[in-house]
């Protein structure tokens, strides 16, 4: 079965420290991977995507993600966390032209 | 250009009632996808429409239905509401293998 896993319900990071939010996937064929962020009572905002090409993908707000085919992972990273990065983060994989399968989400808390 | 717009923002219903949620995709986009996001979970795919035709359906009961209009706006209908239908309903304006742009959603509460 095709799936996305985010093994951490919550990640706590001190402001200024690097952050990593983990994502692993299980799909047939080449994966099309996405990260989204959700603030309270809001919809989902696109951060970055991996379709093909370089394994390190750069996105919005200083975020980047590393695609690792052998480990079937697509971890979200940022070199220096901001308090304003605190939000809910979702990893998703596109399994058809339009349908996305989502992880359960990881709550990121950045402490001053 | 306006992004994806959804209405209403919030809705309160009681069990057994019917609800209609509305979505307008990004101008020029011909496809709409609907997702249900229960609190504490990731979104779950409900429907996808393209050019007024259903192109995909998730694992939801027949109480859930949708349609797309000639102007590409869409309605999601849910009949015989259950407490478990309480969720944030999200609409997206997808394009092939591109990031999907989402509206802010409709928060549906069932009492």
Interface residues (C-beta under 8 A of the other chain):
Chain A: X4 X32 X34 X36 X41 X42 X43 X44 X45 X46 X49 X51 X90 X92 X94 X96 X97 X98 X99 X100 X101 X102 X103 X104 X105
Chain B: X4 X31 X33 X35 X40 X41 X42 X43 X44 X45 X48 X50 X55 X56 X58 X90 X94 X96 X97 X99 X100 X101 X102 X103 X104 X105 X107
